[in-house]
Amino acid sequence: MNTALQAIVVPALRARGFKGSLPHFRRITASHIHLLTFQFDRYGGGFVIEAAIAPNQPFETRWGRIIEPNELSAHDLDARCRIHPSGILENSSTDDWFRYDKRTLFRKNIFKKLAQRACDNLHLAEDYWREKGA
């Protein structure tokens, strides 16, 4: 799955101005930091994309740790959205994630298909950031 994400999604993120590497990416603007993190199922076979936004300044966590903008990840923020194959879902389980461990008729190309679907859903993160004012 990582190979397919590297080949398909990472170039699309670079074209949108993102820096970083799997699983954490960030795009720093004059006023905000747009964050994307690929969270993989701890038991394997799936992932979800988490999007978050923060002001472009050092970020202080609830427990007092200061994180510089170029090291911040979506996991550091409490407020974030999860992008699934079917969109942004508020309440979901790992069954709703991008799954590559399920039996399907097209199993052979499942990694490329899921990576392309993830790439096709990046606009949802852009919509989320725009809605949040950045």
Secondary structure as GFF3:
##gff-version 3
##sequence-region A 1 134
A	DSSP	alpha_helix	2	4	.	.	.	ID=ss1
A	DSSP	pi_helix	5	9	.	.	.	ID=ss2
A	DSSP	alpha_helix	10	15	.	.	.	ID=ss3
A	DSSP	beta_strand	19	21	.	.	.	ID=ss4
A	DSSP	beta_strand	24	28	.	.	.	ID=ss5
A	DSSP	beta_strand	32	40	.	.	.	ID=ss6
A	DSSP	beta_strand	46	55	.	.	.	ID=ss7
A	DSSP	beta_strand	59	60	.	.	.	ID=ss8
A	DSSP	beta_strand	66	67	.	.	.	ID=ss9
A	DSSP	three_ten_helix	69	71	.	.	.	ID=ss10
A	DSSP	three_ten_helix	74	76	.	.	.	ID=ss11
A	DSSP	beta_strand	81	84	.	.	.	ID=ss12
A	DSSP	beta_strand	87	88	.	.	.	ID=ss13
A	DSSP	three_ten_helix	94	96	.	.	.	ID=ss14
A	DSSP	beta_strand	98	99	.	.	.	ID=ss15
A	DSSP	three_ten_helix	107	109	.	.	.	ID=ss16
A	DSSP	alpha_helix	110	120	.	.	.	ID=ss17
A	DSSP	alpha_helix	122	131	.	.	.	ID=ss18
###
